[in-house]
Amino acid sequence: MAGGWAKDGAVQDQIDASIEDEVKRTRSQLITGDSALTCVECDCEIPEARRKALPGVQLCVACQTIRESEPVNPGGINRRGSKDSQLR
């Protein structure tokens, strides 16, 4: 339900656009190409099964787990445009 000058479904359109933007951003960060034989962090061997499953992998499972546990601030765009969000 949209109000004012917005067309019906405008809210869902904004949600869909936000999701599409995030998917594009995430896909652009995927590593492609040849996988490393050894981890670039700790020099441990990366198992062949992992290299085949994840093309372009550069980290062993242990180092990847550590990296994923670190907090990430994606930044992002605020599409709401409400006064509250502009004051923050």
N, C-alpha and C positions, 0 to 999 in steps of 0.2 A: 504494500500500500504506500504509494508516494503521495506527497502533499505539495501544495503550492504549484510551481511551474514544472515540477518534475513529472516525467511520464510514468505510467504504471510500470512497475518492475525495475525502476531506477536503482533501488537499494540492492536488489539482486545483481544487477549489472555491475555495480561498484564492487560487490563481493567477488563476483566472477573475475573481474579485471585484476583485483588484488591477488587472487590466487594464481591467475595466469602469469602475472609479473613475477611472483615469487618462484614459481616453477621454472620460468625462463632463467632467473638469476641463479637458482640452484644448479640447473643443468649446465650453465656456462662455467661453473666452478669445477665440474667433473674433469678429472685428468684422463686424457686419452693417450694412445701411443703405446710404446713398449714399456713393459713392467721392469722394474729394477730386480736384479737377482738377489741383492742384499738391501736391507733397510737403510735408508739414507740417514736415519737418526742414530741407530745403535750398531750397524754393520752385521746384524744377525741375518741368516739366510731366510728369504721369503719362500715358503713352500710353493711348489709348482701348482698345486690345486688352487691356491689363493691367486697366483699370477694369472691363471686361466680364467678364474671366476671374475676377477676385477682387472680388466685391461688398463694398463697405466699405473698400477698400484706401486707406491714408492715406500710404504711403511709396513713393518711387520704387525701382527695382530696386537701385540703388547703396546707398541708405540701408538698405533691408531686408536686404541682404547683410551690411552692417556690424553691424546689430542682431542678426542670427542668429549671427554669429561670436562674440558675447560669451557668456561662460559663464553658465549658468543653474543655480540651485540650487532644484529643485522642492519640497524639504521632504518631503512624502510621509509615509505612515503605515507603521510597521513592524508587520506582521501576524504575524511569527514568534513573538514573545513568548519567545524563548529567554533564558537567563540572560546569555549573552554580549551579546546586543543590549540588554539592560536596563542593563548595566554601562557602556556607551559613552556 
